[in-house]
């Protein structure tokens, strides 16, 4: 029997229907890698937020385009990368959400990126040719 892959990589269509099966596949990979459930659940939540934004705003819920998700265990962290072919957009360029305001006084949107900023142990964005690349890290302990 072959060794389990230390790297998870999956390309999905830019569609909401792809998110849940992706999360299931990541959970299976993480279980084999002995990633604590609390850690991988946080990573999956962050990826869900980022991918939802790509599908909704980048691909305008058209079902077109693709998203590549890669995870690896590096330096005591789960390192995740999301690559997509949507128009250039750095999600971390938007201002921090003002969570001190009541929900009705706050603008719509921005909370998903807020969660990624708060839950991750590191994040970044770069443009690689015509590809957006968002990375995040979550410590294993």
Secondary structure, 3 states (H helix, E strand, C coil): CCCCCCEEEEEEECCCHHHHHHHHHHHHHHHHCCCCHHHHHHHHHHHHHHHHHHHHHHCCCCCCCEEEEEEEEECCEEEEEEEECCCCCCHHHCCCCCCCCCHHHCCCCCHHHHHHHHHCCEEEEEEECCEEEEEEEEECC
